[in-house]
């Protein structure tokens, strides 16, 4: 019964994949600025898939346990997933530069379909590990960001990326709500429809203008990092969100042990985060981006992150966490949006996909090293250790941003 439930939930993704592939074709065939609202509807569907994918972590935990995989083995499973995402982020970005955003999004959707199909057939531990392999190309968010950066001028990029975050909030709420209903209605028929759609999808969309023929090159990564301000901003992006990333990796355990939440209550908490994400990204980020410089907003997000760290160190109940979540979501959303905007404007337009791929590798990097570091922090020092680490790291970064003069240039199209 449990495995049947896992299978029915996973099949819900296939309908989303069909919708994404169809709408991607329509949207990118008719690239007109007046159709921007249509693009955001498509991206909302994409991100609904992405957040539903994240919600599958909980069923996969139970599936792994039912197959006899212990906590150490599950750690290996998550590490493999993180490494694949880490390596695949840059490759996916280069693919988007060379073959176009449409082809990249279809590749991501196809990989996601294979990923969940393999999970539904995972009746033993080797198949469970094998199911993680397609995740190397599951990067819908960088693909969506590539579409946005191609469609918007640099001066409007931060606001547009903020609206993309609004779609992410829609995905958090709608993805979890619709997935269960759709899974009970359509079942395995969705996989057949998705396969037919992929076969009929023409791949002759406009390609990017990247000059490099290689999808993965250390030399290309180093070249991008040498552009003015890129390395400095990327370091801030990685380390500012690292402590809260460690906390979120351990949150499934913390929610049960520290907050005493059941699975349903954790779902409500996720929906609450989704609402906050929608409000912040839709109403706040764009407004601030139009009135303040990007460096000012970067410093603001790091400073708020430091305050969030102090609050996390002192929190004792889930209600405290709900209050802290407001500045947390603000800082997290602002940091992600502003750094992505700065970094994509600092490199040539032919390299924006690669740059977004590198940015997308930050989370997989945290997922790779996070379980070990987060587990030690939680076991040895408790929940407050995440808050103190967040406070110290971001105070240091804030002082660095105040004293340093990071050159924020804007590359012209090449």
C-alpha positions, 0 to 999 in steps of 0.5 A: 500500500505504501509503495503504491502511494509512492507510485501514485504521487510520482505519476503526478509529475508526468502531467506537469511534464506534459504541460511544460513541454507543450507550453514551452513550445508555444511560448518560445515559438511566439517570443513577443514581449506582450506575452510575458505574462504567459511565460510566467504561467509556464514557469509557474508550472515548471516550478510547481514540478520543482517544488513537488520534486523537493516534497518527494524527499519525504516519501523517498526516505520512507521508501528507502527504509522500506527497502532496508536502507539504513541512515548511512546508506541514505546519506550516500544516496543523498550525497550521490544526488548532490554530486550529480546536481553539482556537476550537472549544473554547469553542464546544463548551463552550457547546454542552454547557451549552445542549444537554446533555453527551450531545448534545455527546459525540455532536457530538464523535463525529460530527465525529471520524467525518467527520474520519477519513472525509475523511482516508481520501479525501484523495488530494491536498493540498486534501482533506488541508487540508479534512479538518481542518475537522471538528476544530473540534468534536472535543472528547471530553475536555471533554464527558467532563469535563462529564459528571463535573462534572454527576454529582459534588458539588464536594467529590468533583470532583478525585477523579472527574476523577482517575479520568477520567484513569485512563480516559485511561491505559486509552485510551492502551494499549487504543486503540493495541493494539485499533486495528490489530486492529479495522481489519483485521477490519471495514473500511469497514463501520464507517462505514456503521454509524456513519452509521446510529447517528447518524441514529437517535440522538434529540437530545432529551436534557436541555439545560443551563441556560446563560442566554446564547443565543450559542455564542461570546461574548467578553463571556461569556469575560471574565465567566467570567474575572472570577470570584474566582481564575479568571484567576490559576489559568488563567494558572498552568494555561497557563504551567506546562505551556507548556514541556513542551507545546513539548517534546512538540510537537517530540518526534517529531523529538527521539525520532529525532534526540536519542534515536535511537528507531524508530517501534516504540520510540516506541510502547513509550514511549507505552505506558509513559506510559499505564501511568504515567498510569493509576497516577498518576490512579487511585491517587495524585491521588484520594488526595492530593485527599482529604487536601490542599487544592487550593492545596497540590496546585497548588503541589506540581505546579508545584514538581515541574514545576520539578524536571522541568525541571532533569532535562530540562536534564541528560538525555542518554539515553532511559533518563534520560527514562523516569526523568524521566517519573515526576514529569513524569506526576505533575505534569502529571496533578495540574496538569490535574486540580486546575486543572480542579476549581478552575475548574469550582467557581469558576463557576456550574454553568450555565457549567461546560461553557464553563469546561471548553471554555476549559481545553481550548483551552490545548493547541490554543493550544500546538499553534498557537504551539508549532511555531514557538517549539519549532522555534527553541528546538530548532534554536538551543539544543538539547533542554536549552533546553526543560528550562531554560525549564521550570525558570525558568517554574515556579520563577517560578510557584511563588514567585507561588503562595507570595506570592499569596492566590488566592481559591478560592470555590465557586459554588452552582448557579443 
